[in-house]
Amino acid sequence: MADTPAVTANGYCTNTAPVPGSVRSTNTSSLGSKFARLNNRPYADCPCGRTAIGVTERGNLQRHKPPRE
Ligand SMILES: [Zn+2]
């Protein structure tokens, strides 16, 4: 399926809608110290393939770049 969101000229994904069901809260000792600073912030996955993106209070994904080279 060609469901990959568009990317801006500077490489950021234009999608802000999380993959349904992917939103979860950080409770994250299990994710390692790398994510400790995101404590208590929800995060979600994007259809572009990027995972663990922070989610705003409005439920939108924070600006991110898709995992492509
Ligand atoms: Zn994305």
PDB file of the backbone (N, CA, C, O) and the ligand in Angstrom, with CONECT records:
HET     ZN  A 101       1
ATOM      1  N   MET A   1       0.817  -1.199   0.000  1.00  0.00           N
ATOM      2  CA  MET A   1       0.000   0.000   0.000  1.00  0.00           C
ATOM      3  C   MET A   1       0.853   1.253   0.000  1.00  0.00           C
ATOM      4  O   MET A   1       1.833   1.351   0.739  1.00  0.00           O
ATOM      5  N   ALA A   2       0.479   2.194  -0.822  1.00  0.00           N
ATOM      6  CA  ALA A   2       1.199   3.462  -0.850  1.00  0.00           C
ATOM      7  C   ALA A   2       0.590   4.393   0.181  1.00  0.00           C
ATOM      8  O   ALA A   2      -0.135   5.333  -0.145  1.00  0.00           O
ATOM      9  N   ASP A   3       0.893   4.114   1.388  1.00  0.00           N
ATOM     10  CA  ASP A   3       0.290   4.855   2.477  1.00  0.00           C
ATOM     11  C   ASP A   3       1.318   5.702   3.204  1.00  0.00           C
ATOM     12  O   ASP A   3       1.085   6.179   4.315  1.00  0.00           O
ATOM     13  N   THR A   4       2.456   5.878   2.557  1.00  0.00           N
ATOM     14  CA  THR A   4       3.522   6.625   3.201  1.00  0.00           C
ATOM     15  C   THR A   4       3.256   8.125   3.123  1.00  0.00           C
ATOM     16  O   THR A   4       3.012   8.652   2.037  1.00  0.00           O
ATOM     17  N   PRO A   5       3.298   8.800   4.234  1.00  0.00           N
ATOM     18  CA  PRO A   5       3.044  10.241   4.237  1.00  0.00           C
ATOM     19  C   PRO A   5       4.099  10.996   3.449  1.00  0.00           C
ATOM     20  O   PRO A   5       5.211  10.512   3.235  1.00  0.00           O
ATOM     21  N   ALA A   6       3.724  12.187   3.024  1.00  0.00           N
ATOM     22  CA  ALA A   6       4.650  13.031   2.291  1.00  0.00           C
ATOM     23  C   ALA A   6       5.731  13.579   3.211  1.00  0.00           C
ATOM     24  O   ALA A   6       5.618  13.572   4.437  1.00  0.00           O
ATOM     25  N   VAL A   7       6.771  14.049   2.565  1.00  0.00           N
ATOM     26  CA  VAL A   7       7.893  14.608   3.312  1.00  0.00           C
ATOM     27  C   VAL A   7       8.163  16.014   2.808  1.00  0.00           C
ATOM     28  O   VAL A   7       8.128  16.251   1.601  1.00  0.00           O
ATOM     29  N   THR A   8       8.426  16.931   3.689  1.00  0.00           N
ATOM     30  CA  THR A   8       8.706  18.300   3.284  1.00  0.00           C
ATOM     31  C   THR A   8      10.081  18.395   2.646  1.00  0.00           C
ATOM     32  O   THR A   8      10.874  17.455   2.683  1.00  0.00           O
ATOM     33  N   ALA A   9      10.339  19.557   2.061  1.00  0.00           N
ATOM     34  CA  ALA A   9      11.609  19.760   1.370  1.00  0.00           C
ATOM     35  C   ALA A   9      12.791  19.601   2.313  1.00  0.00           C
ATOM     36  O   ALA A   9      13.879  19.207   1.894  1.00  0.00           O
ATOM     37  N   ASN A  10      12.578  19.903   3.572  1.00  0.00           N
ATOM     38  CA  ASN A  10      13.686  19.753   4.506  1.00  0.00           C
ATOM     39  C   ASN A  10      13.683  18.403   5.212  1.00  0.00           C
ATOM     40  O   ASN A  10      14.383  18.197   6.204  1.00  0.00           O
ATOM     41  N   GLY A  11      12.892  17.506   4.686  1.00  0.00           N
ATOM     42  CA  GLY A  11      13.013  16.122   5.145  1.00  0.00           C
ATOM     43  C   GLY A  11      12.099  15.700   6.263  1.00  0.00           C
ATOM     44  O   GLY A  11      12.183  14.574   6.751  1.00  0.00           O
ATOM     45  N   TYR A  12      11.228  16.593   6.671  1.00  0.00           N
ATOM     46  CA  TYR A  12      10.337  16.206   7.755  1.00  0.00           C
ATOM     47  C   TYR A  12       9.054  15.594   7.228  1.00  0.00           C
ATOM     48  O   TYR A  12       8.543  15.985   6.178  1.00  0.00           O
ATOM     49  N   CYS A  13       8.560  14.660   7.952  1.00  0.00           N
ATOM     50  CA  CYS A  13       7.305  14.015   7.616  1.00  0.00           C
ATOM     51  C   CYS A  13       6.163  14.993   7.840  1.00  0.00           C
ATOM     52  O   CYS A  13       6.153  15.720   8.833  1.00  0.00           O
ATOM     53  N   THR A  14       5.209  15.016   6.930  1.00  0.00           N
ATOM     54  CA  THR A  14       4.095  15.950   7.064  1.00  0.00           C
ATOM     55  C   THR A  14       2.928  15.352   7.837  1.00  0.00           C
ATOM     56  O   THR A  14       1.973  16.052   8.175  1.00  0.00           O
ATOM     57  N   ASN A  15       3.006  14.096   8.106  1.00  0.00           N
ATOM     58  CA  ASN A  15       1.904  13.467   8.817  1.00  0.00           C
ATOM     59  C   ASN A  15       1.963  13.772  10.312  1.00  0.00           C
ATOM     60  O   ASN A  15       3.033  13.740  10.921  1.00  0.00           O
ATOM     61  N   THR A  16       0.822  14.062  10.885  1.00  0.00           N
ATOM     62  CA  THR A  16       0.794  14.305  12.326  1.00  0.00           C
ATOM     63  C   THR A  16      -0.187  13.381  13.035  1.00  0.00           C
ATOM     64  O   THR A  16      -0.392  13.487  14.244  1.00  0.00           O
ATOM     65  N   ALA A  17      -0.781  12.487  12.282  1.00  0.00           N
ATOM     66  CA  ALA A  17      -1.754  11.586  12.892  1.00  0.00           C
ATOM     67  C   ALA A  17      -1.084  10.270  13.269  1.00  0.00           C
ATOM     68  O   ALA A  17      -0.539   9.586  12.403  1.00  0.00           O
ATOM     69  N   PRO A  18      -1.117   9.918  14.512  1.00  0.00           N
ATOM     70  CA  PRO A  18      -0.507   8.664  14.932  1.00  0.00           C
ATOM     71  C   PRO A  18      -1.203   7.461  14.313  1.00  0.00           C
ATOM     72  O   PRO A  18      -2.385   7.524  13.975  1.00  0.00           O
ATOM     73  N   VAL A  19      -0.486   6.395  14.170  1.00  0.00           N
ATOM     74  CA  VAL A  19      -1.101   5.147  13.757  1.00  0.00           C
ATOM     75  C   VAL A  19      -2.115   4.759  14.828  1.00  0.00           C
ATOM     76  O   VAL A  19      -1.789   4.722  16.014  1.00  0.00           O
ATOM     77  N   PRO A  20      -3.337   4.471  14.410  1.00  0.00           N
ATOM     78  CA  PRO A  20      -4.362   4.128  15.396  1.00  0.00           C
ATOM     79  C   PRO A  20      -3.901   2.994  16.302  1.00  0.00           C
ATOM     80  O   PRO A  20      -3.423   1.955  15.846  1.00  0.00           O
ATOM     81  N   GLY A  21      -4.058   3.226  17.574  1.00  0.00           N
ATOM     82  CA  GLY A  21      -3.695   2.184  18.524  1.00  0.00           C
ATOM     83  C   GLY A  21      -2.241   2.184  18.930  1.00  0.00           C
ATOM     84  O   GLY A  21      -1.825   1.404  19.786  1.00  0.00           O
ATOM     85  N   SER A  22      -1.458   3.069  18.309  1.00  0.00           N
ATOM     86  CA  SER A  22      -0.029   3.044  18.612  1.00  0.00           C
ATOM     87  C   SER A  22       0.340   3.991  19.745  1.00  0.00           C
ATOM     88  O   SER A  22       1.461   3.945  20.251  1.00  0.00           O
ATOM     89  N   VAL A  23      -0.576   4.836  20.142  1.00  0.00           N
ATOM     90  CA  VAL A  23      -0.251   5.790  21.198  1.00  0.00           C
ATOM     91  C   VAL A  23      -0.113   5.062  22.526  1.00  0.00           C
ATOM     92  O   VAL A  23      -0.983   4.291  22.931  1.00  0.00           O
ATOM     93  N   ARG A  24       0.975   5.322  23.172  1.00  0.00           N
ATOM     94  CA  ARG A  24       1.146   4.748  24.498  1.00  0.00           C
ATOM     95  C   ARG A  24       1.932   5.718  25.361  1.00  0.00           C
ATOM     96  O   ARG A  24       2.587   6.635  24.864  1.00  0.00           O
ATOM     97  N   SER A  25       1.854   5.500  26.627  1.00  0.00           N
ATOM     98  CA  SER A  25       2.556   6.396  27.529  1.00  0.00           C
ATOM     99  C   SER A  25       3.919   5.839  27.849  1.00  0.00           C
ATOM    100  O   SER A  25       4.157   4.632  27.799  1.00  0.00           O
ATOM    101  N   THR A  26       4.789   6.738  28.173  1.00  0.00           N
ATOM    102  CA  THR A  26       6.105   6.279  28.573  1.00  0.00           C
ATOM    103  C   THR A  26       6.072   5.906  30.022  1.00  0.00           C
ATOM    104  O   THR A  26       5.656   6.663  30.899  1.00  0.00           O
ATOM    105  N   ASN A  27       6.514   4.753  30.217  1.00  0.00           N
ATOM    106  CA  ASN A  27       6.610   4.284  31.589  1.00  0.00           C
ATOM    107  C   ASN A  27       7.841   3.455  31.532  1.00  0.00           C
ATOM    108  O   ASN A  27       7.806   2.228  31.633  1.00  0.00           O
ATOM    109  N   THR A  28       8.893   4.117  31.374  1.00  0.00           N
ATOM    110  CA  THR A  28       9.880   3.570  30.512  1.00  0.00           C
ATOM    111  C   THR A  28      11.156   3.101  31.009  1.00  0.00           C
ATOM    112  O   THR A  28      12.176   3.241  30.334  1.00  0.00           O
ATOM    113  N   SER A  29      11.160   2.578  32.096  1.00  0.00           N
ATOM    114  CA  SER A  29      12.428   1.978  32.459  1.00  0.00           C
ATOM    115  C   SER A  29      12.772   0.904  31.476  1.00  0.00           C
ATOM    116  O   SER A  29      13.949   0.623  31.250  1.00  0.00           O
ATOM    117  N   SER A  30      11.770   0.293  30.884  1.00  0.00           N
ATOM    118  CA  SER A  30      12.051  -0.805  29.958  1.00  0.00           C
ATOM    119  C   SER A  30      12.641  -0.323  28.636  1.00  0.00           C
ATOM    120  O   SER A  30      13.226  -1.109  27.891  1.00  0.00           O
ATOM    121  N   LEU A  31      12.490   0.951  28.352  1.00  0.00           N
ATOM    122  CA  LEU A  31      13.040   1.454  27.094  1.00  0.00           C
ATOM    123  C   LEU A  31      14.470   1.950  27.248  1.00  0.00           C
ATOM    124  O   LEU A  31      15.141   2.251  26.261  1.00  0.00           O
ATOM    125  N   GLY A  32      14.921   2.032  28.462  1.00  0.00           N
ATOM    126  CA  GLY A  32      16.296   2.470  28.656  1.00  0.00           C
ATOM    127  C   GLY A  32      16.403   3.959  28.913  1.00  0.00           C
ATOM    128  O   GLY A  32      15.453   4.710  28.692  1.00  0.00           O
ATOM    129  N   SER A  33      17.534   4.368  29.367  1.00  0.00           N
ATOM    130  CA  SER A  33      17.737   5.753  29.779  1.00  0.00           C
ATOM    131  C   SER A  33      17.613   6.736  28.629  1.00  0.00           C
ATOM    132  O   SER A  33      17.379   7.926  28.842  1.00  0.00           O
ATOM    133  N   LYS A  34      17.768   6.242  27.420  1.00  0.00           N
ATOM    134  CA  LYS A  34      17.636   7.097  26.251  1.00  0.00           C
ATOM    135  C   LYS A  34      16.294   7.820  26.227  1.00  0.00           C
ATOM    136  O   LYS A  34      16.191   8.939  25.724  1.00  0.00           O
ATOM    137  N   PHE A  35      15.278   7.181  26.769  1.00  0.00           N
ATOM    138  CA  PHE A  35      13.941   7.761  26.735  1.00  0.00           C
ATOM    139  C   PHE A  35      13.505   8.328  28.075  1.00  0.00           C
ATOM    140  O   PHE A  35      12.360   8.754  28.227  1.00  0.00           O
ATOM    141  N   ALA A  36      14.379   8.338  29.015  1.00  0.00           N
ATOM    142  CA  ALA A  36      13.981   8.764  30.350  1.00  0.00           C
ATOM    143  C   ALA A  36      13.490  10.202  30.362  1.00  0.00           C
ATOM    144  O   ALA A  36      12.611  10.550  31.151  1.00  0.00           O
ATOM    145  N   ARG A  37      14.039  11.028  29.508  1.00  0.00           N
ATOM    146  CA  ARG A  37      13.635  12.429  29.493  1.00  0.00           C
ATOM    147  C   ARG A  37      12.222  12.604  28.945  1.00  0.00           C
ATOM    148  O   ARG A  37      11.619  13.663  29.116  1.00  0.00           O
ATOM    149  N   LEU A  38      11.712  11.615  28.316  1.00  0.00           N
ATOM    150  CA  LEU A  38      10.358  11.705  27.774  1.00  0.00           C
ATOM    151  C   LEU A  38       9.337  11.202  28.777  1.00  0.00           C
ATOM    152  O   LEU A  38       8.178  10.966  28.434  1.00  0.00           O
ATOM    153  N   ASN A  39       9.754  11.046  29.963  1.00  0.00           N
ATOM    154  CA  ASN A  39       8.892  10.469  30.981  1.00  0.00           C
ATOM    155  C   ASN A  39       7.533  11.134  31.042  1.00  0.00           C
ATOM    156  O   ASN A  39       7.424  12.359  30.999  1.00  0.00           O
ATOM    157  N   ASN A  40       6.529  10.341  31.139  1.00  0.00           N
ATOM    158  CA  ASN A  40       5.155  10.826  31.262  1.00  0.00           C
ATOM    159  C   ASN A  40       4.631  11.496  29.998  1.00  0.00           C
ATOM    160  O   ASN A  40       3.555  12.095  30.014  1.00  0.00           O
ATOM    161  N   ARG A  41       5.360  11.402  28.935  1.00  0.00           N
ATOM    162  CA  ARG A  41       4.866  11.922  27.666  1.00  0.00           C
ATOM    163  C   ARG A  41       4.366  10.755  26.841  1.00  0.00           C
ATOM    164  O   ARG A  41       5.043   9.732  26.736  1.00  0.00           O
ATOM    165  N   PRO A  42       3.194  10.895  26.257  1.00  0.00           N
ATOM    166  CA  PRO A  42       2.754   9.836  25.357  1.00  0.00           C
ATOM    167  C   PRO A  42       3.561   9.867  24.069  1.00  0.00           C
ATOM    168  O   PRO A  42       4.102  10.904  23.685  1.00  0.00           O
ATOM    169  N   TYR A  43       3.633   8.769  23.436  1.00  0.00           N
ATOM    170  CA  TYR A  43       4.306   8.731  22.151  1.00  0.00           C
ATOM    171  C   TYR A  43       3.612   7.717  21.271  1.00  0.00           C
ATOM    172  O   TYR A  43       2.840   6.891  21.757  1.00  0.00           O
ATOM    173  N   ALA A  44       3.881   7.774  19.984  1.00  0.00           N
ATOM    174  CA  ALA A  44       3.156   6.938  19.045  1.00  0.00           C
ATOM    175  C   ALA A  44       4.000   6.693  17.806  1.00  0.00           C
ATOM    176  O   ALA A  44       5.097   7.231  17.657  1.00  0.00           O
ATOM    177  N   ASP A  45       3.469   5.882  16.941  1.00  0.00           N
ATOM    178  CA  ASP A  45       4.145   5.574  15.691  1.00  0.00           C
ATOM    179  C   ASP A  45       3.489   6.322  14.544  1.00  0.00           C
ATOM    180  O   ASP A  45       2.316   6.688  14.614  1.00  0.00           O
ATOM    181  N   CYS A  46       4.251   6.543  13.500  1.00  0.00           N
ATOM    182  CA  CYS A  46       3.740   7.201  12.296  1.00  0.00           C
ATOM    183  C   CYS A  46       3.701   6.193  11.159  1.00  0.00           C
ATOM    184  O   CYS A  46       4.521   5.275  11.117  1.00  0.00           O
ATOM    185  N   PRO A  47       2.757   6.353  10.236  1.00  0.00           N
ATOM    186  CA  PRO A  47       2.707   5.466   9.060  1.00  0.00           C
ATOM    187  C   PRO A  47       3.981   5.509   8.219  1.00  0.00           C
ATOM    188  O   PRO A  47       4.230   4.602   7.425  1.00  0.00           O
ATOM    189  N   CYS A  48       4.784   6.553   8.388  1.00  0.00           N
ATOM    190  CA  CYS A  48       6.029   6.632   7.619  1.00  0.00           C
ATOM    191  C   CYS A  48       7.046   5.620   8.102  1.00  0.00           C
ATOM    192  O   CYS A  48       8.061   5.390   7.444  1.00  0.00           O
ATOM    193  N   GLY A  49       6.783   5.018   9.237  1.00  0.00           N
ATOM    194  CA  GLY A  49       7.699   4.014   9.741  1.00  0.00           C
ATOM    195  C   GLY A  49       8.481   4.453  10.963  1.00  0.00           C
ATOM    196  O   GLY A  49       9.132   3.645  11.625  1.00  0.00           O
ATOM    197  N   ARG A  50       8.408   5.731  11.251  1.00  0.00           N
ATOM    198  CA  ARG A  50       9.069   6.240  12.446  1.00  0.00           C
ATOM    199  C   ARG A  50       8.279   5.796  13.674  1.00  0.00           C
ATOM    200  O   ARG A  50       7.048   5.812  13.676  1.00  0.00           O
ATOM    201  N   THR A  51       8.981   5.412  14.682  1.00  0.00           N
ATOM    202  CA  THR A  51       8.290   4.957  15.894  1.00  0.00           C
ATOM    203  C   THR A  51       8.699   5.805  17.087  1.00  0.00           C
ATOM    204  O   THR A  51       9.702   6.517  17.059  1.00  0.00           O
ATOM    205  N   ALA A  52       7.902   5.708  18.120  1.00  0.00           N
ATOM    206  CA  ALA A  52       8.188   6.387  19.381  1.00  0.00           C
ATOM    207  C   ALA A  52       8.371   7.892  19.198  1.00  0.00           C
ATOM    208  O   ALA A  52       9.324   8.485  19.703  1.00  0.00           O
ATOM    209  N   ILE A  53       7.442   8.491  18.469  1.00  0.00           N
ATOM    210  CA  ILE A  53       7.438   9.935  18.280  1.00  0.00           C
ATOM    211  C   ILE A  53       6.591  10.547  19.389  1.00  0.00           C
ATOM    212  O   ILE A  53       5.539  10.020  19.749  1.00  0.00           O
ATOM    213  N   GLY A  54       7.057  11.642  19.912  1.00  0.00           N
ATOM    214  CA  GLY A  54       6.290  12.317  20.955  1.00  0.00           C
ATOM    215  C   GLY A  54       4.958  12.805  20.424  1.00  0.00           C
ATOM    216  O   GLY A  54       4.836  13.160  19.252  1.00  0.00           O
ATOM    217  N   VAL A  55       3.973  12.822  21.283  1.00  0.00           N
ATOM    218  CA  VAL A  55       2.643  13.267  20.897  1.00  0.00           C
ATOM    219  C   VAL A  55       2.295  14.516  21.688  1.00  0.00           C
ATOM    220  O   VAL A  55       2.514  14.584  22.898  1.00  0.00           O
ATOM    221  N   THR A  56       1.754  15.493  20.994  1.00  0.00           N
ATOM    222  CA  THR A  56       1.386  16.740  21.654  1.00  0.00           C
ATOM    223  C   THR A  56       0.099  16.562  22.428  1.00  0.00           C
ATOM    224  O   THR A  56      -0.554  15.521  22.363  1.00  0.00           O
ATOM    225  N   GLU A  57      -0.245  17.599  23.158  1.00  0.00           N
ATOM    226  CA  GLU A  57      -1.479  17.540  23.936  1.00  0.00           C
ATOM    227  C   GLU A  57      -2.695  17.419  23.041  1.00  0.00           C
ATOM    228  O   GLU A  57      -3.740  16.926  23.466  1.00  0.00           O
ATOM    229  N   ARG A  58      -2.564  17.860  21.824  1.00  0.00           N
ATOM    230  CA  ARG A  58      -3.678  17.738  20.875  1.00  0.00           C
ATOM    231  C   ARG A  58      -3.744  16.375  20.228  1.00  0.00           C
ATOM    232  O   ARG A  58      -4.667  16.079  19.470  1.00  0.00           O
ATOM    233  N   GLY A  59      -2.768  15.551  20.526  1.00  0.00           N
ATOM    234  CA  GLY A  59      -2.789  14.215  19.957  1.00  0.00           C
ATOM    235  C   GLY A  59      -2.117  14.134  18.605  1.00  0.00           C
ATOM    236  O   GLY A  59      -2.288  13.158  17.875  1.00  0.00           O
ATOM    237  N   ASN A  60      -1.351  15.159  18.271  1.00  0.00           N
ATOM    238  CA  ASN A  60      -0.617  15.126  17.005  1.00  0.00           C
ATOM    239  C   ASN A  60       0.822  14.694  17.246  1.00  0.00           C
ATOM    240  O   ASN A  60       1.401  14.916  18.309  1.00  0.00           O
ATOM    241  N   LEU A  61       1.359  14.083  16.237  1.00  0.00           N
ATOM    242  CA  LEU A  61       2.759  13.693  16.331  1.00  0.00           C
ATOM    243  C   LEU A  61       3.648  14.924  16.278  1.00  0.00           C
ATOM    244  O   LEU A  61       3.358  15.882  15.562  1.00  0.00           O
ATOM    245  N   GLN A  62       4.703  14.890  17.021  1.00  0.00           N
ATOM    246  CA  GLN A  62       5.679  15.961  16.920  1.00  0.00           C
ATOM    247  C   GLN A  62       6.424  15.825  15.605  1.00  0.00           C
ATOM    248  O   GLN A  62       6.443  14.764  14.980  1.00  0.00           O
ATOM    249  N   ARG A  63       7.034  16.928  15.205  1.00  0.00           N
ATOM    250  CA  ARG A  63       7.743  16.923  13.929  1.00  0.00           C
ATOM    251  C   ARG A  63       8.862  15.891  13.961  1.00  0.00           C
ATOM    252  O   ARG A  63       9.617  15.784  14.928  1.00  0.00           O
ATOM    253  N   HIS A  64       8.938  15.160  12.906  1.00  0.00           N
ATOM    254  CA  HIS A  64       9.920  14.073  12.855  1.00  0.00           C
ATOM    255  C   HIS A  64      10.300  13.816  11.417  1.00  0.00           C
ATOM    256  O   HIS A  64       9.635  14.265  10.484  1.00  0.00           O
ATOM    257  N   LYS A  65      11.346  13.110  11.266  1.00  0.00           N
ATOM    258  CA  LYS A  65      11.764  12.705   9.923  1.00  0.00           C
ATOM    259  C   LYS A  65      11.516  11.220   9.759  1.00  0.00           C
ATOM    260  O   LYS A  65      11.746  10.432  10.677  1.00  0.00           O
ATOM    261  N   PRO A  66      11.050  10.850   8.589  1.00  0.00           N
ATOM    262  CA  PRO A  66      10.838   9.426   8.362  1.00  0.00           C
ATOM    263  C   PRO A  66      12.171   8.694   8.307  1.00  0.00           C
ATOM    264  O   PRO A  66      13.195   9.282   7.957  1.00  0.00           O
ATOM    265  N   PRO A  67      12.158   7.443   8.645  1.00  0.00           N
ATOM    266  CA  PRO A  67      13.392   6.661   8.691  1.00  0.00           C
ATOM    267  C   PRO A  67      13.844   6.225   7.315  1.00  0.00           C
ATOM    268  O   PRO A  67      13.887   5.033   7.010  1.00  0.00           O
ATOM    269  N   ARG A  68      14.178   7.194   6.491  1.00  0.00           N
ATOM    270  CA  ARG A  68      14.682   6.806   5.171  1.00  0.00           C
ATOM    271  C   ARG A  68      15.969   7.557   4.898  1.00  0.00           C
ATOM    272  O   ARG A  68      16.199   8.639   5.437  1.00  0.00           O
ATOM    273  N   GLU A  69      16.773   6.992   4.085  1.00  0.00           N
ATOM    274  CA  GLU A  69      18.063   7.619   3.810  1.00  0.00           C
ATOM    275  C   GLU A  69      17.998   8.430   2.537  1.00  0.00           C
ATOM    276  O   GLU A  69      18.994   9.035   2.139  1.00  0.00           O
TER     277      GLU A  69
HETATM  278 ZN    ZN A 101       5.972  10.268   9.844  1.00  0.00          ZN2+
END
